[in-house]
Amino acid sequence: MPHTSSTVRERYRERRDRFGREWAVLDARSSRLAHLRFALALAVAGCAVAGLWGEGVVRPAWLVLAGLALVAFAVFVRLHSRVRREQDRAAALRDLNEEGIARLDRAWERLPYPGEPTDDPGPTAGDLDLLGPASLRHLLGPAGTPAGDETLTGWLMEPVSAAEIRGRQGAVTELVPRLDLRQDLNWLGRRVCHSLPDVAPFLAWAEGPRWLATRPLLVWQARLM
C-alpha cells in the first residue's frame, strides 16, 4: 500500500487509539495492584504486632503470617513496577502517534520543539527555515537523545558527498516500514534523555590512549591484591 497522507494519518490514528486503550487497561490494573499492596502492608503490620506483643502459642503463627504477607507484598511491588513501566510505554507511544498526526497537519504548537543549537547556525539556516520554530528541524522532531539531536542538526547544516546522501536515503528507506522499531527507539531515548550524561567525556576516554598500558606496576599490584 502506498504511503499517502491519508493512509499514514489513519495508521497514526489507529495506533494512537490502540495505545490509549492499552493505557486505560493498564491504569485500572495498576490501581488494583496499588490497593492490594496497601492491604498487604496493613496485613504485615497487623500480623507483626500480633506476633510481637501477643500471648500464647499463636505468637509464632502470627510471625509466620507476617513473613508470608511480606513476601507477597514484595511480589506485588515487582508486578506493580512492571505494570507501571508498560503503562508509561503505552502513554509515550500514544503521544508519539498523536505527534505524527500533528506533524501531518503542521500543527506546530502540538509538536515538541527540539531547541536551539549550541553553535551559531549562520544566516543560511534562517533563510531556508532549517532551524527554529516551524522549521524543517522542528518538523522532524526531537531525535530522542541529546547526541541524536546534535547529529540530526549537523546533518541539516553540513554539506556531504552524493554517496553519503544516497547512503542516508537508503537507511531512511529501510526504516520507513518499521514503525514499531522507530517509535520504540524514540520512546526509549526520551525515557532516558532527562538523566543522560554528556557522552563527550566518555567518548574521549574510550578513544584515547590506554592509561594503564604505560603503568605496568599498577597492573601487577592489582593482580597481587
Salt bridges, closest charged atoms under 4 A:
GLU14 OE2 - ARG18 NE 3.08
ASP17 OD1 - ARG16 NE 3.19
ASP95 OD1 - ARG94 NE 3.25
GLU98 OE1 - ARG16 NH1 2.97
GLU98 OE2 - ARG110 NH2 3.82
GLU99 OE2 - ARG190 NH1 2.92
ASP105 OD1 - ARG9 NH1 2.45
ASP149 OD1 - ARG137 NH2 2.89
GLU164 OE2 - ARG168 NE 3.33
ASP180 OD1 - ARG15 NH1 2.72
ASP184 OD1 - ARG89 NH2 3.03
